[in-house]
């Protein structure tokens, strides 16, 4: 099965984006994929902002991209674009860091006014980095993602249905024999 790098571009430690990604990570792992989470906020700010390509943590993050067969990129949307934190990391990666990889772009935000951020802001950057296949992305409203008292994630039915569809497309692109069972 595939090695999937799951990248959260959220600066918040209580991020809905990161929680959503970790939820989807579990679904991919249940299908036999090796999922490697990467929270960009855990990388050193001085290395990201100072464009320190040689910093050991940036070198490690770059190696994670090299090793991955596929990448899930999740970001909150601010001012109609993906996060500056995510941009900082993408700027430090080699030009073709996504060459030969299948990519699933995901975004969260407070308003449907930001729904096109995936196609007009994030997808062009992922494409310019050489992704061989960028599957249909999905935007989830913040209010459709809540943490249950037991720590699990609750996703509104409409959002869950869309996530199931894009995750199935992603799994199919990875060569997963069966579609992922709905579990959102």
N, C-alpha and C positions, 0 to 999 in steps of 0.2 A: 504494500500500500504506500501511499504518498507521505512525504514529510511536509506538513503544512505549518508555515510560520503565521501566527495570528498576532497582528500588530495593532495595538491600541494607541491612537494619537491624542488621547485625552490628557490634559494636564491635571485633572481632578482625581484625588485618591478615592472619591466616592462616585466615580463616573458611571453613568448608565451605559455609556459606550463600552467600557471595559467589562461591565457585568454582562452585557449582551454578548460580547465576544467570547467570554469564558463559558457562557451557556452554549453557544454554538460550537466551541472547542470540544465540549463534552460529547456533543452529538457526532462530530466528526471522529473523535477518538473511539466512540462506540462502534464505528464502522471499520475500525482497524487502522486508521491513519495515525501517524505519530504527529501530535500537535505540539508545537513549541510556542508558548506565549511570550510576547515582547511588549512590555509597557514602556513606551518612549519616555514617560515621565520619570522612570527609574534611571535613565541615563544621566550622566553628569551635565548639568546646565552649562558649565563653563566650556565643556567640550563641544556641545551642540551650538552654543552661541558664538564661540570662538573659532568654529570650523576647524577643530583639531582632529584631522583625519587619522592621526597616529595614536590618539588616546586609546588605551587598551579596551575600554568599554565600547568605543566606536568601532574598533577593529573587530571585537567580538560580535557586535550587532551586524556588521558587514558580512562576517562569516556565516551568521545565521541565514541571511538572505541567500548567500552562495549555496548553502547546503539544502535549502528548501526546494521542493518540487512545485509548490504552490504557496500563495500568500493571500491571507484575508487581511484587508486593511480597513480598520474602523476608525471613524473620527466624529467628534461633535462638529456641528457647523456653526461657525461664528461669522457674522457679516457676509453671508452667502458664499463662504469658502471653507475648505477644510482647515484644521487647526494649524497655527503657526508652529506648534511643537512638532507636528508631523512633518511640516515643510522643512524644518531644521534638519530632521533626520534624513529625509529624502535627498536634500541638497548634499549631504555628506557621503551618500552611496555612490558607487561607480555609475557612470552614465547608463550602462545596460545591465543594471543589477537585477532586473526582472526578465531578462532574456530567457526564453524557453519556459517561462512559468505561467501557470494559470492564476488569475487574480480575481478575487471577489471583493468589490468595494462596498462598504456599508457606511451609513451616516446616521447620526441622531441629531435632533434639533427641536426647538420649541415651537416651530411654525411650519406649515406647509409651504410658506413662501421660500423655504430653503431646499425644497425637494430636488431642484435641478442642480444643486451643488455637486452631486456625484458626476453628472454628465458634462457639466460645463467647467468645473474646477479640478476635480480629482482625476477623472478618466484621462484627460489629455496628458497629465503628468505621468500617470502609470503607463500609458501608451508610449510616451517619449522615452521611457526607461526600458523599452523592449519587450514588455509583456507579450507572450505569444497568444494569449487568449484572456480577454477581460470579460467575464460573464456579467449578465445583467446585475446591477447593483440594487440596493434597497435602502430606503430612507425610513426611519422609525421615529415617530414623534416621542418626545420625552415622556409625555403623559401616558403613553402606551406601554411603558416599562416601569414596573414597580418591584421592589424587593418584598417578598412574603415574610411573615414573622419567622418562619423556619430557615430563612436565608436563601431560599430558592428564588428564582426569578419568575415573575408573572408577566406575561406579554398579552396585550389585548388581542382578541381573536382575529381581527382584520390584519393586524401587523404580523401575527403568528403565521397566518396563511401565506402572506407574501414572503416571509422569511423561509417557510418550508419550500416554496417554489424556487427561490434563488439558491437555497442550499442544495436542493435536488439537482439543479443545473450545474452547480459547482462540483458536486459529487460525480455527476455523469461525466463532466470534463476531466475528472481525475481518474476515470475508469472504474469507479465503484460499481460493482455488479448490480446491486439493488439500490433503489431510491431510498433516501433516508426516511425512516418512519417519522411521521409528525410527532413532535414532542414539545413544541413551544408552548 
